[in-house]
Amino acid sequence: MDRENEEVICDLQAQVYVLRVALQALARAHGDSKTLLASWREALEIASLGPVVPAYARRSEYLAERCEAFAEDWTAELADLAVPRHGTTN
């Protein structure tokens, strides 16, 4: 891989990492994880009604699959926050 492509990929990976950490922090600070999970599901449903990616990428099956996978991962993280662990409450 050439240096330029490697830098672009590293930049994108770093952005995704930082966004995930920020979302985790916001989710933990929210206080009502069940309401947050419901809001997330509603946002996903609204996003499915219209395009959320640039026009040049809308026909990319790979991009759609990756978006769905990341959304499922985040939904699972929110669900983990919403379900009380042994002896803890949210």
Summary of the structure (lengths in Angstrom):
residues: 90
radius of gyration: 16.1
end to end distance: 45.9
largest distance: 51.6
contacts: 178
relative contact order: 0.12
helix: 78%
strand: 0%
